[in-house]
Structure formats: structure tokens, C-alpha cells
Amino acid sequence: MFSKLKPSSSKREKRKHVTLTLNQKLQIIKRLEKGENRNVLMNEFNIGKSTIYDIKKQKDELMKFASQSVTTEKLASRQTLKKPKLEQLDSILFKWFSAIRSEGKPVTGPMIVEKAKKFGPDLGVAESGCNYSDGWLRNFKIRHGIRRLDVTGETLSANQNSAEKCKDEFEIIVADNDLAPKQIYNADETGLLWRSLPTSILAPARGEKAAKSFKK
């Protein structure tokens, strides 16, 4: 009797679908440009020839997107070049945020939401088309690499030129009156800060390691 033929072991199993991140696609482009064998990349990333072809076809778009990205985390998490919903609102809102932070002024999450609600109607965005929820705010911050910083000091309220002038005049007063260090004191006033500036703010991923503050 003849035994049943076993399925050929050479038959390849169906490859599982793999969705690459933008960062992985950029790595593949870089390695292909260095002359690396595409079969090696196909095995490593578990992708087919058509995927390699599509990535090469998207090269210019991928490179452009990477150059405009604020953080590497953004590339590591995103899988498509699909632009965010309500892109015009998103772009204008981030430009406003960047301009305010460049002036050293504090920006909080609720401020971003309120500004978005003001920009929306001017751009033809109905409130029903964007709910400005906590999830919307979180995604906006992730897209632009915005993070929270604790506010420190009163640097932005200081007038450096006046401070240097006062320092010179004070040294003259100390010398003229023969004052000893124990006779010199520093005092500050206190008050009810019922509308105080926030103790933490939002800041872009690049350019700010610490949040300088105005005097409360």
C-alpha cells in the first residue's frame, strides 16, 4: 500500500501582515542606499518585494516628512504619512503656540483648547467637526512633541541693564557709609496671588530645557 504523501515542507507559510513605522521605512531606505541586499531586509522586517518597492516609491515623501518632524518619537510611532484631521487648524494652532513660547509667555492645555475654539470658526471648522476633548489635546501634543515643564525662577521679569546699574550704585553706597556685610539685608514683599501664573507650562520638544518664569 502506498502511504499518503505528506505536504511538501518546501511550501512556504503565508507571511503575516506587518505594518512598518515611518522610522523603520526610513531605516530600510538608508540601508538600501548603502547597497544592502534587499533579501536581507525582507527577512529581517518580514516583508515582501512589493513592500520594498512601495517604500522606495515613497522615499521623497518620507524624507520630507522626517525633516519636518519635531521628534524622533513621532517617527517611531506613526505608520502612515496620512496628515492629521483638520490640518489647517492644527498648523495655525502650533504656529501660535510656538510664537507665544518664543516670547517666554506660559501656555497651558486649557489655553490651547480655547485658542483652537477661536481659530476653528474662522477656518470654517464647525464645533461639531472637532470636539476639542482631552484626547484631541493629547494627540495635538504628541504630534508636535509638546511636553510639560515646571516653571522656575523669575528670570523673565528681571531688567538686566537696570540690575547692573543698581549694583554699581549700591557698591558706592556701601563704601561711602563703610557698611559691614551684617548690616546688609535682602527683603521681598508678599501678597495674595489670586490670579497667579501657572507653576507648570507646555513647551516644544526642542529648544527649551527649563521653563523660565515672570515674577508672580
Secondary structure, DSSP 8 states (H G I E B T S, - for coil): --------TTS----------HHHHHHHHHHHHTT--HHHHHHHHT--HHHHHHHHHTHHHHHHHHHH-S-HHHHHH-------TTHHHHHHHHHHHHHHHHTT----HHHHHHHHHHHHHHTT--GGG----HHHHHHHHHHTT-EEEEEE-SGGG--HHHHHHHHHHHHHHHHHTT--GGG----------TT---SEEEE-SSS-SSEE----
